[in-house]
Amino acid sequence: MLKIGHEVVRPGKTYGEPDVTIPVPEELETVPGIPMNKREVDWYAREYPLETMNTSERASRDWANLLRDQHAEMREIRKEHDKLNRNLIIAGRMTAEIEPTAEPSGDDVTQEIKNKARQLGFLEVGFTEYDVRYEYTAKRGFTALPTAICMAYEQDFEPTQTIPSVDAEIVHSSTYRTQAAAALELGDYIRSIGYRCHVIHSGDATGPMIPMHVAAGLGQLGACGYLLTPHAGPRNRIIIITTDANVTYDKPVDYGIHAFCQVCQVCVNRCPGRALMRDKVWWRGLEKHKLYFKRCRPVMARYLGCGICMKVCPIQKYGLKNVLEHYAETGQVLGKGTHDLEGYELEGKGYFGPGELPVFDRNFFDMPRGSSDQWAFDSFKEKARAAGGVVSDEMLSDLKEQLTDAMRLGTADVVAMMDQDADYI
């Protein structure tokens, strides 16, 4: 039996359930939150501010959507989701201008807001300062309120275990919409007790949300790049509401996840694209497992959004309490090496159990890179070079059409979900 270093007490999985005590073995203790060099984070935010991948990697996003749309059922799912989601995004934006409907009492309303959020179905909720260092360049000034209410909404268990599948993609999309509707209702409540709030839809995010969720104590960053919460691991969708409510900030927590992920490595070993790193690196001032985007996107595009790193996480499958209790008793990762945890099937490729991975042709990972207009110019130059420097009217016409499409998509597609929340910084 391993020595327990400390215990973490969290509210039960649903509102009204008893608190859950999670034992963290001494050998898994590191630091609360994410290992960070604050000066480096500040420097990168100032000198090299973030930009959404919907802009910086727009070419590959459009390419991936074309591939997904070749799957008739997925095409219809995406169209329906975009239609339903649009109103939720617009409603969220409008909340920034809505006035409170009552006078504030002056009391600390931390617990009242937490209770309401939990009653509305949120799995986790916490408060921290809204951190402008993680804003995308294009979203600077989008929200003006000082406090971030960080929330996680659980994605249904059963369909998630079928990843990658149409059912899993349906629940993925519907969870985003359900949490957005719940956040709008929470916004109504916050205004009813006298405070302003701005509901920021996940598909309209001002920047990476995981750092603030970690600062608010909701979980820690996992090797898969997702926020791992104690009850559901990466099997949740996250959202933020900013507010001026009188609340007390939460603190980051050491759940033992950083060290546990180094021991576990199941998501790293099972990734079909080999897109996850075994070892951590320092990236923009944070210590993390960095995602290989160019090996992740092609798999996501061709295999129903993939998500295998979510499915094979033992915390997602069994919960952090059970996983760490098992580790403390045996020194082993619960479920590791079993078909129950690690098995998955890829359409057209077959089933892959523990120790088995698909093999792809070299050109499988070829895809457009950069913004759409950048890719259009690069393609034009390649064609001109292949033609010995001769530029035809047809080549110019193709370039004009591609640039026109790039401008149209860049201004009209306001409902696009963040393609890879995992790779948040």
N, C-alpha and C positions, 0 to 999 in steps of 0.2 A: 504494500500500500504506500503510495507516494505521500509525502508530507504536503498538507494543504497550506498554501501561503496566505491566501485571503479568500473571503467569500463575497459574492456580489448578490444583493437582494434586488429583484425587479418585480414590478406588478405582474400578476397572472396574465395568461395569454388573452383572455377576454375580460371585459369590465366586470368587476365584482368577484372574480376568482381570487383565491388567496395568493399572496406573494410567493415568488419562487426564489429559492436560495441556490446559487451556482457556486460550487467549490472550484477554485483555481489552484492547481498544484503549484508548489513553489518553483519548480523548474520551468514553468510556463509564464512566470511573471516577467513583464518587461516594463512598459510605461503606459500610463493612461493615454487613450487617443491614438495618434499616429506619431512616430518618431519624426521630429521636425527641427530644421534649422531656421528659426524665425527670420534671421537677416537675409537668408537666401530666398525664402518665400517672398519677403517684401521686395527684394531686388528684382526677381523675375516678374512680379506683378507690375512693377514700375517700368522696367526696361523691355520686357517681352510679354505683354499682356496676352491673356488667352483669347482664342477665337473659337467659336463653335465649329465642329467638324462638318456641320451642314453647309458651311462656307468654305473652310479650308480644304475639305475633302469631298466637295460637292460632286466632282466627276465620278468618283467611285460610288457615291450614294445613288446617283441617277442610274449608273450601270447596274448596281445591285437591285434597284427597283424594277428595272427592265427584266432582269432574270426572274425575280419573284413573280412578276406579272405573267410569266409564261405558265405558271401553275394556276389554273383557272380558279380553283377554290380560294387560294390565297389572294388572288387579285380581287375577288369579291369581298373577302374579309377586310382587306385594306381599304377598299373604297367605302364600305359601310362604316368602318371605324373613323376614317377621316371626316365623313359627313356628320356623324354623331359627336365627334370630338371638337369640331370647329366651334360649336356654340359654347362648349365648356371653356375653351380657351378665351373666347371673346368675353364671356361672363366674368372670368377671372380678371381680365384686364380692366373691366369696368369697375371692379371693386375698389381700385385705387382712388377713385373719385367720390365714392359714396360716404356720406357723413354718418356719424354715429346717431342712433335713435334715442339715446338716453344720456344723462349726465353721469360721469364716473363717480364711484363712491370714494375713491382714493385708497381703498384697501388693496392689498396684494391679491391678484386674481389668478395666480399661478395654478393652484389646484382646481379652481373652478373650470378653467380652460382645459386642463388635462382631463378632468372628468368628462367634460362634454365631448372632447375628441375621442376618448375611449368608448363612450356611449354610441358614437357615430360609427364605430367599427375600426378605428385605427389601432394597430397592434402596438405601436410605440409612439411616444410624443415627448419632446423635450424643448428647452429654450436656450438660445445662445445669441450672441451679438451677430447681426447680419454682417458678413465679412466681404467687403468690397474687393479684396485681393483676388477673389475667384470669379469676378465678373468678366464675361466676354466683352471684348471691345465694343461690339455693336449694342450691348445691353447696358452700357454705363448710364446711370441715372434712371433706369427703368423703374426702380422702386426707391422710395425716399424714407421709409420707416425703419427704425433702428434695430428692432428685435426680430429674429427669425424663429418662428415656431416650426420645428422640424418634426415631420411625421412619417411613419412607414405603415403601409397598408398591406396586409398579407395576401399573397396570391394563392388561390385554392390548391390544396395539396395534390389531389388525385390527377387532374390534367397535367400538372407540372411533372409528374413522374413519367409521362409519356414523351417528354422532350427527346428529339425534335419531332413535332407533330402538328397537324392542323389544330387539334384540340388545345394544345399548349399555346399556340399563337392566339387562339380565340380568348383564352383566359388571360393571357398577357395583355391584350388590348383592352378587354373589359375591365381589368383591374385598374388600369390607368383612368378609365372613365368613372368607375365607381368611387375611387378615392378623390377625383376632382369634384364630383357632386357632393361628397361628404365634406370636403374642404370649403366649398361654397356655403354649405349649411353652417359650418363652424364659423365662417365669416359673419353670417347673419347674427349668430349668438354673440360674437365679440362686439359687434356694433350695438347690440341690445344692452350691453353692460357699460357702454359709454366710450368705446375706443375705436380708432380707425384700424383698418387692416387691408392688406393687399394679397389676394390669393394668386399665387404664381403657379400656373399649371406646369406639370413636368415637361410638356411639349413646348413650353414657352419660357423655359428656365433661363435665368439671368447668367448662369454659369454652372460649373460642377457643384452639386449639392452635397455630395458625400462628406467633404471636410466639415461642414456645419453640423451635419447629423452626428458625426463623430464627436465634435466639440460639445454637443448637447447630450452626450451619453447614451445614444441609441444603439451603438455597436462599435465595431472596429472594421478597418479595411482588410479584406481577405486577399489571399493569393490570387483569386479569380478576378480581383479588381472591383467586386461589388461590396456594398455595405453588408456586413454580416451582423444581423440582429440576434439576440439570444434565443428567441423562440423559433425563428424561421430561417436563420442564416441569410442567404442571398435571395430567398423566395419572398421578396416583398418589393413593392414599388414605393418610391419616396417623393415627397412634395414639401413645399415650404409656403408658409403664410408669413408675411412681415406685418408688424404691428407696433403701436406705441403704447400697448397695455402695460400696466404696472405689474411686472412679474419678476421673479427671481431666476437668474440663469442657472442652468444645470452645469455639471462638469464632465469632462471626458472620463471614461472608465477603462481600467485594464481588465478585460474579460479573458485574458490569456490567449487571445486569438492570434496575435502576431507570431508568438513562438509555436503555437499549435499548428498553424499553417505550414511552418517550416518542417514540422515532423510529419504532417499528414500527406501533403503533396498529391492527393488524389485528383484534384482538378487539373493540376499540371500534367500528371501522367496520362489522363484520359482525354485531353483536348485533341480532337481529330486533326486540327490544323497545326498542332504544336506551337500555339500562339502564346502560351504562358511561360514565364521565366521561373526556373527553380530557385534562383537566388534573388535577393532584393538588391536594388540599386538606389542611389540618391537621385531624385528627379525633381527639379524645380524646388528644391529645399525639403522634400519629403522622402522618407525611406519607404520603398514599396516594391512590389512585384510589378514590373512594367509589361504591358501587353504589346505583342507584336501585331499591330493593326493590319499590316499587309498579309498576315497569315490568318487573321480572324475574319475579316470582311468577306473573302471569297467563300468560306464555309457557311457563314450566316446567310449569304445571298442564295446559295444553292440548296441548302438543307433546312428550309422552314424556320429560319431565324436561329438555328442551332440551340444555344443555351445549355449545352451539355455540362459546362462548368458549374451551372446552377444545380442541375439535376444530381450530379455526383458528389456534391458537398455533404458530408455527414451531418453537419449542423442543420442543413435544410431538411434532411431526411429524418433525423432523430431528435433534434433540439440540443442546444448547448449544454444544458444540465445533464442529460443522459450521456452525451459524448464525453464530457469532462469527468463525470463520475466513473465511467468505464475506463477512461485513461488513467485516473488516479488508482483504480483497483488493479489494473492489468498492465499498464504501460503501453497499451495497444490502441489504435484508432478504430473506433466502432464501425464495423461494416467494411473496412478496407480489405480488398482482395476478394470480395463477394460479388456475385451477380446481382444480388438485391440492390446494392449501392452502385456498382460500377458499370453494369450492362446497359448498352443502348443500341439502337438500330438506326441506320441511315438509309433513306429511301434509295433503292437501286444498288446499294452497296452491301447490305446484309447486316447481320448482328455482330456486335463486338463485345466480348466479355473481358474480364480482368486480364491485363497484359496484351490485349489485342487492339490494334489501331488500323484504320483504313490507310491505303496507299493511293496517292494522287499523282497524276502526270505532272511534269515540270511546269507546263503552261497553265495548270489549274489556278495558280496564284497570280497570274498576269491580270492586271486590271488598271483602269485609268487612275491617275493620281493627281492630287491638287484640286484647285477650283475648276469649274466647268470651262471658264474662258481660258484659263491657263492650258488646260488639256486640249482645247480646240486649237490654240496657237501651236502647241507642241506637235499635234497631229498634222497640222498644215505644213510645218517645217519638215517633218519626216517625208510627207508626200512630195514636197518640192525637191528635197534632196534625192529621193528615189527617181525623180524625173529629170535629174541632171540640172536642177536649178530653173527649169522651165515651169512657170505658173500658168495653169490653164484657167479659162473662165469657169469651168466646172469646179475646180478646186476653190476658187474665190467664192463661188456661190455656196459651196458646202460650208466654208468658214463663216460666211454671213449667217447662214441658217443656224449653225451651232451657237454662235454668239448671241443671236436673237433668243434662242431657247434658254441659254444660260441666264440672260437678263430677266426673261419672263419667270423662270422658276425661282430665281433668287428673290423676286419681289412678291410673288403670289403664294408661295407655299409656306404660309404661316402656321400650318397645323402639323408640320413634320415633327415626329418624335425625335429625341436625341438618339442618334444611331448607336452610340456606345457609351452609356453612362459609366461603364466600368473604367474606361480609360480617361479618368476625369482630370488628370493633370500630368 
